[in-house]
Amino acid sequence: MRTLISVFIVMIFVSGHAQAARTDMVCELGQPMSVTGDHRLDNVIEVIWRGRAYTMERVRTSTGAHRFEDLQSGLVWIGIPAKAMLLDSRRGAPVVSDCKVAIATAPRR
């Protein structure tokens, strides 16, 4: 067992990192969005919206909000403790807002 764990740790070290966590969110009108990575710590996250993945880089803010931008698409993801939103910087308009972590509910018996 120790050997297996050691091999696993070496594989993670060689590959550069472990698989990033994915957070599923539900936005206004029940629209789904996912974020891969830790928006509190990572400098790059991946936002999955309407079946497309957008690689977004952190932009520092003075407010403490977590802001990430994808320059190619013009999308901006902003996360605050209560919710997240996706904006279109080219149009200057929100794409979707009021995104909150999806809570899985156990089936009732």
Backbone as CSV, one residue per row, in Angstrom:
resi,resn,N_x,N_y,N_z,CA_x,CA_y,CA_z,C_x,C_y,C_z
1,MET,0.823,-1.195,0.000,0.000,0.000,0.000,0.867,1.258,0.000
2,ARG,1.935,1.275,0.802,2.828,2.431,0.827,3.431,2.700,-0.544
3,THR,3.800,1.626,-1.227,4.383,1.780,-2.555,3.379,2.420,-3.506
4,LEU,2.144,1.989,-3.440,1.104,2.532,-4.300,0.896,4.023,-4.031
5,ILE,0.851,4.410,-2.769,0.688,5.820,-2.410,1.894,6.627,-2.887
6,SER,3.099,6.078,-2.707,4.307,6.778,-3.152,4.297,6.989,-4.660
7,VAL,3.880,5.968,-5.408,3.807,6.078,-6.864,2.798,7.160,-7.242
8,PHE,1.668,7.211,-6.564,0.641,8.199,-6.847,1.172,9.615,-6.599
9,ILE,1.877,9.800,-5.495,2.436,11.119,-5.169,3.468,11.524,-6.215
10,VAL,4.309,10.613,-6.639,5.307,10.914,-7.666,4.617,11.265,-8.977
11,MET,3.549,10.566,-9.336,2.823,10.853,-10.567,2.250,12.267,-10.533
12,ILE,1.705,12.686,-9.394,1.172,14.046,-9.263,2.301,15.059,-9.400
13,PHE,3.433,14.779,-8.751,4.566,15.696,-8.806,5.082,15.839,-10.231
14,VAL,5.196,14.726,-10.949,5.702,14.745,-12.324,4.729,15.458,-13.254
15,SER,3.433,15.234,-13.055,2.454,15.858,-13.936,2.302,17.349,-13.669
16,GLY,2.792,17.818,-12.547,2.741,19.245,-12.260,1.682,19.624,-11.250
17,HIS,0.557,18.928,-11.232,-0.485,19.243,-10.268,-1.564,18.166,-10.296
18,ALA,-2.366,18.181,-9.278,-3.493,17.254,-9.207,-4.656,17.835,-10.006
19,GLN,-5.649,17.023,-10.270,-6.848,17.483,-10.977,-7.516,18.588,-10.168
20,ALA,-7.791,19.696,-10.813,-8.414,20.830,-10.128,-9.861,20.492,-9.785
21,ALA,-10.298,21.022,-8.672,-11.674,20.798,-8.230,-12.636,21.543,-9.138
22,ARG,-13.820,20.981,-9.310,-14.850,21.607,-10.140,-16.033,21.954,-9.251
23,THR,-16.483,23.192,-9.354,-17.633,23.659,-8.593,-18.777,23.907,-9.557
24,ASP,-19.876,23.204,-9.349,-21.063,23.408,-10.170,-21.913,24.488,-9.532
25,MET,-22.409,25.392,-10.373,-23.215,26.509,-9.897,-24.538,26.545,-10.653
26,VAL,-25.522,27.157,-10.015,-26.807,27.403,-10.652,-27.023,28.910,-10.632
27,CYS,-27.319,29.460,-11.806,-27.485,30.904,-11.946,-28.964,31.237,-12.116
28,GLU,-29.236,32.518,-12.367,-30.617,32.961,-12.546,-31.325,32.087,-13.587
29,LEU,-32.591,31.879,-13.367,-33.434,31.073,-14.254,-32.936,29.638,-14.396
30,GLY,-32.185,29.148,-13.405,-31.738,27.760,-13.388,-30.618,27.431,-14.362
31,GLN,-29.944,28.424,-14.891,-28.874,28.199,-15.854,-27.628,27.647,-15.158
32,PRO,-27.048,26.550,-15.672,-25.865,25.954,-15.035,-24.556,26.605,-15.485
33,MET,-23.596,26.613,-14.579,-22.232,27.073,-14.855,-21.313,26.259,-13.958
34,SER,-20.107,25.993,-14.435,-19.116,25.300,-13.617,-17.822,26.088,-13.617
35,VAL,-17.104,26.013,-12.509,-15.803,26.651,-12.378,-14.812,25.582,-11.943
36,THR,-13.738,25.436,-12.717,-12.689,24.486,-12.380,-11.506,25.274,-11.846
37,GLY,-11.057,24.896,-10.670,-9.978,25.602,-9.994,-10.521,26.275,-8.745
38,ASP,-9.640,26.876,-7.981,-10.027,27.556,-6.752,-9.928,29.055,-6.981
39,HIS,-11.054,29.719,-7.134,-11.055,31.149,-7.438,-10.459,31.993,-6.311
40,ARG,-10.357,31.423,-5.116,-9.765,32.170,-4.005,-8.248,32.163,-4.065
41,LEU,-7.648,31.117,-4.667,-6.194,30.963,-4.636,-5.522,30.968,-6.004
42,ASP,-6.169,30.410,-7.011,-5.536,30.226,-8.316,-5.496,31.528,-9.114
43,ASN,-4.507,31.633,-9.969,-4.408,32.786,-10.865,-5.109,32.527,-12.195
44,VAL,-5.444,31.261,-12.455,-6.167,30.886,-13.664,-7.259,29.896,-13.278
45,ILE,-8.467,30.129,-13.768,-9.566,29.190,-13.582,-10.178,28.909,-14.945
46,GLU,-11.006,27.889,-14.997,-11.741,27.589,-16.217,-13.224,27.697,-15.897
47,VAL,-13.937,28.491,-16.674,-15.377,28.637,-16.508,-16.044,27.899,-17.652
48,ILE,-16.977,27.027,-17.320,-17.718,26.273,-18.321,-19.127,26.843,-18.359
49,TRP,-19.468,27.425,-19.510,-20.745,28.108,-19.682,-21.315,27.722,-21.041
50,ARG,-22.540,27.227,-21.043,-23.224,26.826,-22.276,-22.392,25.883,-23.136
51,GLY,-21.755,24.920,-22.461,-21.006,23.889,-23.167,-19.625,24.281,-23.647
52,ARG,-19.183,25.499,-23.370,-17.847,25.945,-23.771,-17.002,26.254,-22.547
53,ALA,-15.717,25.950,-22.661,-14.785,26.225,-21.569,-13.999,27.493,-21.895
54,TYR,-13.918,28.379,-20.921,-13.192,29.635,-21.065,-12.084,29.669,-20.014
55,THR,-10.844,29.817,-20.459,-9.714,29.932,-19.544,-9.586,31.398,-19.156
56,MET,-9.674,31.643,-17.864,-9.709,33.028,-17.382,-8.553,33.292,-16.421
57,GLU,-7.942,34.455,-16.592,-6.816,34.853,-15.748,-7.254,35.898,-14.728
58,ARG,-6.680,35.779,-13.540,-7.012,36.701,-12.449,-6.596,38.125,-12.773
59,VAL,-7.460,39.060,-12.407,-7.172,40.490,-12.476,-7.336,41.008,-11.051
60,ARG,-6.303,41.626,-10.533,-6.350,42.137,-9.155,-7.380,43.253,-9.025
61,THR,-8.056,43.278,-7.885,-9.036,44.324,-7.607,-8.722,44.966,-6.262
62,SER,-9.232,46.144,-6.058,-9.030,46.817,-4.774,-10.169,46.507,-3.802
63,THR,-11.223,45.856,-4.289,-12.407,45.606,-3.465,-12.399,44.264,-2.755
64,GLY,-11.511,43.367,-3.173,-11.504,42.035,-2.594,-12.336,41.036,-3.384
65,ALA,-13.047,41.502,-4.396,-13.798,40.584,-5.265,-12.803,39.784,-6.094
66,HIS,-13.182,38.567,-6.458,-12.346,37.729,-7.307,-12.773,37.980,-8.747
67,ARG,-11.857,38.524,-9.551,-12.168,38.892,-10.932,-11.227,38.141,-11.874
68,PHE,-11.810,37.502,-12.877,-11.052,36.763,-13.879,-11.551,37.174,-15.257
69,GLU,-10.618,37.278,-16.216,-10.981,37.694,-17.563,-10.451,36.717,-18.601
70,ASP,-11.234,36.540,-19.655,-10.806,35.822,-20.848,-10.757,36.867,-21.960
71,LEU,-9.561,37.313,-22.304,-9.406,38.394,-23.280,-9.924,37.998,-24.659
72,GLN,-9.811,36.725,-24.996,-10.236,36.275,-26.327,-11.752,36.419,-26.512
73,SER,-12.524,36.011,-25.529,-13.986,36.070,-25.647,-14.564,37.381,-25.118
74,GLY,-13.798,38.074,-24.268,-14.299,39.293,-23.654,-15.127,39.040,-22.405
75,LEU,-15.175,37.775,-21.950,-15.960,37.460,-20.753,-15.183,37.781,-19.483
76,VAL,-15.909,38.212,-18.470,-15.350,38.533,-17.155,-16.177,37.785,-16.125
77,TRP,-15.501,37.029,-15.245,-16.172,36.305,-14.153,-15.821,37.019,-12.863
78,ILE,-16.832,37.387,-12.089,-16.618,38.060,-10.804,-17.280,37.232,-9.716
79,GLY,-16.510,36.938,-8.685,-17.028,36.177,-7.553,-16.913,36.971,-6.270
80,ILE,-18.014,37.048,-5.551,-18.036,37.640,-4.211,-18.581,36.558,-3.289
81,PRO,-18.472,36.715,-1.976,-18.907,35.629,-1.092,-20.345,35.143,-1.326
82,ALA,-21.252,36.016,-1.665,-22.653,35.611,-1.785,-23.010,34.997,-3.133
83,LYS,-22.287,35.390,-4.203,-22.646,34.904,-5.533,-21.549,35.227,-6.536
84,ALA,-21.770,34.784,-7.775,-20.856,35.093,-8.872,-21.670,35.573,-10.058
85,MET,-20.974,36.208,-11.006,-21.657,36.666,-12.212,-20.693,36.613,-13.384
86,LEU,-21.254,36.514,-14.576,-20.475,36.493,-15.799,-20.892,37.706,-16.626
87,LEU,-19.901,38.500,-17.044,-20.169,39.736,-17.776,-19.528,39.685,-19.161
88,ASP,-20.100,40.416,-20.091,-19.529,40.593,-21.418,-18.905,41.983,-21.455
89,SER,-17.578,42.044,-21.416,-16.900,43.347,-21.345,-17.011,44.121,-22.647
90,ARG,-17.223,43.443,-23.741,-17.329,44.138,-25.039,-18.668,44.864,-25.177
91,ARG,-19.716,44.252,-24.684,-21.037,44.881,-24.731,-21.304,45.723,-23.498
92,GLY,-20.527,45.478,-22.448,-20.749,46.190,-21.189,-22.033,45.760,-20.522
93,ALA,-22.335,44.462,-20.631,-23.604,43.961,-20.095,-23.401,42.610,-19.410
94,PRO,-24.251,42.317,-18.429,-24.178,41.001,-17.793,-24.634,39.904,-18.748
95,VAL,-23.989,38.746,-18.649,-24.405,37.563,-19.405,-25.351,36.757,-18.536
96,VAL,-24.939,36.546,-17.297,-25.758,35.828,-16.324,-25.296,36.258,-14.932
97,SER,-26.232,36.304,-13.997,-25.859,36.707,-12.641,-26.534,35.809,-11.624
98,ASP,-26.304,36.141,-10.373,-26.876,35.413,-9.243,-26.512,33.928,-9.271
99,CYS,-25.246,33.633,-9.600,-24.765,32.248,-9.646,-24.326,31.827,-8.249
100,LYS,-24.870,30.718,-7.798,-24.549,30.197,-6.465,-24.197,28.729,-6.575
101,VAL,-23.406,28.260,-5.618,-22.990,26.860,-5.618,-24.205,25.966,-5.579
102,ALA,-24.234,25.007,-6.495,-25.343,24.052,-6.549,-25.240,23.111,-5.363
103,ILE,-26.333,22.945,-4.666,-26.343,22.057,-3.512,-27.061,20.780,-3.914
104,ALA,-26.319,19.686,-3.827,-26.924,18.400,-4.166,-27.876,17.987,-3.044
105,THR,-29.043,17.572,-3.424,-30.004,17.125,-2.429,-30.171,15.622,-2.531
106,ALA,-30.191,14.987,-1.401,-30.387,13.535,-1.369,-31.841,13.220,-1.674
107,PRO,-32.085,12.097,-2.374,-33.475,11.737,-2.666,-34.243,11.451,-1.379
108,ARG,-35.475,11.908,-1.332,-36.309,11.665,-0.143,-36.848,10.256,-0.176
109,ARG,-36.991,9.710,1.006,-37.522,8.330,1.115,-38.932,8.344,1.554
